[in-house]
Structure formats: C-alpha cells, structure tokens
Amino acid sequence: MSESSGTVDPSGETLKGIYEFIKHTPEGSLRKMLCTGEMTDAHFRLLLKLVKGGSDTDFIDAFNKSDMGKLRLNPKESPLRDRFWAIVRGRLAATGLLPTGGKAA
C-alpha cells in the first residue's frame, strides 16, 4: 500500500484497464468524473496527453515511476509535475477506478 495515497500498488493488469478506460471513454464524460477538487482541467489534459500520446506500457511505466515518461511538457505543464501523480491517484481511487487498501466491514 502506498502510504501517501492510501491506495494499494495496482497490478499491470489494473493499470492497463485504467489506461483503456481513459483512452476509450468520451472526453466530456471523463472530465465530469475526474475534474473536481485538486484535479484541475490542466491535470486532466495532461493525463489525456499521457494516455493518448503513448502506449499502455508507457502509461504503466510512468504511473509506477511517478514520472512523465517520454512526454515533453510545455512551460505551463511543468509546474504540475510535482504533485501530478498523487492527485491523479487520489481521483482514480475516489472514482473507484484504482483499488484502495480499505477493508469492507
């Protein structure tokens, strides 16, 4: 379990499912689901850029390493890099896409 986000470390299969979900769900629906709280529209656009600009393997590697992989960031995106994955993990967990370490009562 990741200490900072309360999520379990997801398997490659789980991350591939998240990648496919993001890639194939209409942008408007994804935006409504994910853009709330700390996850701004800028974070959302960067997530889409990661998913649509690379393969599932690239996404999984970037997710696991908490980096941007091969993605080149423009000057407006660079400040988002520091907390990007923590924010994305939190939103994915809040929407049920990313498993959490919570136990059912």
C-alpha positions as CSV (number, residue, x, y, z in Angstrom):
1,M,0.0,0.0,0.0
2,S,1.2,3.5,-0.8
3,E,1.5,5.5,2.4
4,S,0.6,8.8,0.9
5,S,-2.5,8.0,-1.0
6,G,-4.0,5.0,0.8
7,T,-4.1,3.0,-2.4
8,V,-2.7,-0.4,-3.0
9,D,0.0,-0.9,-5.5
10,P,-2.0,-1.8,-8.6
11,S,-1.1,-4.7,-10.9
12,G,-0.1,-4.1,-14.5
13,E,-3.5,-5.5,-15.5
14,T,-5.3,-3.0,-13.3
15,L,-3.3,-0.1,-14.8
16,K,-3.9,-1.4,-18.3
17,G,-7.6,-1.4,-17.6
18,I,-7.4,2.2,-16.4
19,Y,-5.4,3.2,-19.5
20,E,-8.0,1.6,-21.8
21,F,-10.9,3.2,-19.8
22,I,-9.4,6.6,-20.1
23,K,-8.4,6.1,-23.8
24,H,-11.9,4.9,-24.9
25,T,-14.3,7.0,-22.7
26,P,-15.6,10.2,-24.2
27,E,-13.6,13.2,-23.0
28,G,-16.7,15.0,-21.7
29,S,-17.7,12.1,-19.5
30,L,-14.2,11.7,-18.2
31,R,-13.9,15.4,-17.5
32,K,-17.1,15.3,-15.4
33,M,-15.9,12.3,-13.5
34,L,-12.3,13.4,-12.8
35,C,-12.2,17.2,-12.7
36,T,-13.1,18.0,-9.1
37,G,-11.2,19.0,-6.0
38,E,-7.4,19.1,-6.6
39,M,-7.6,17.6,-10.1
40,T,-8.0,20.6,-12.3
41,D,-8.6,20.8,-16.0
42,A,-4.9,21.2,-16.5
43,H,-4.2,17.9,-14.7
44,F,-6.9,16.3,-16.8
45,R,-5.5,17.5,-20.1
46,L,-2.0,16.3,-19.0
47,L,-3.4,12.8,-18.1
48,L,-5.1,12.6,-21.6
49,K,-1.9,13.7,-23.2
50,L,-0.1,10.8,-21.4
51,V,-2.7,8.3,-22.4
52,K,-3.3,9.3,-26.0
53,G,0.3,10.1,-26.7
54,G,1.7,6.7,-25.7
55,S,1.1,3.0,-25.3
56,D,-0.3,1.2,-22.3
57,T,3.2,0.2,-21.4
58,D,4.3,3.8,-21.4
59,F,1.4,4.7,-19.2
60,I,2.1,1.9,-16.7
61,D,5.8,2.8,-16.5
62,A,5.0,6.4,-15.9
63,F,2.4,5.6,-13.3
64,N,4.7,3.2,-11.4
65,K,7.7,5.6,-11.5
66,S,5.5,8.7,-10.8
67,D,7.1,10.4,-13.8
68,M,6.1,11.7,-17.2
69,G,7.8,9.0,-19.2
70,K,8.7,10.2,-22.7
71,L,6.2,13.1,-22.6
72,R,7.6,16.5,-23.2
73,L,5.9,19.2,-21.1
74,N,5.3,22.7,-22.1
75,P,6.1,25.6,-19.7
76,K,2.6,25.7,-18.4
77,E,2.5,22.0,-17.7
78,S,5.9,21.8,-15.9
79,P,4.6,23.1,-12.5
80,L,2.0,20.3,-12.4
81,R,4.7,17.6,-12.5
82,D,5.5,17.6,-8.8
83,R,2.1,16.6,-7.4
84,F,0.5,15.2,-10.6
85,W,0.6,11.5,-9.8
86,A,-0.6,12.0,-6.2
87,I,-3.5,14.0,-7.4
88,V,-4.3,11.5,-10.2
89,R,-4.1,8.5,-7.9
90,G,-6.4,10.2,-5.4
91,R,-9.0,10.9,-8.1
92,L,-8.8,7.5,-9.6
93,A,-9.2,5.9,-6.1
94,A,-12.1,8.3,-5.3
95,T,-14.0,7.2,-8.5
96,G,-13.3,3.5,-7.9
97,L,-11.0,3.0,-10.8
98,L,-8.0,2.4,-8.6
99,P,-8.2,-0.1,-5.8
100,T,-7.8,1.2,-2.2
101,G,-6.5,-0.5,0.9
102,G,-9.8,-0.1,2.7
103,K,-11.4,-3.2,4.0
104,A,-15.2,-3.9,3.8
105,A,-16.9,-4.0,7.2
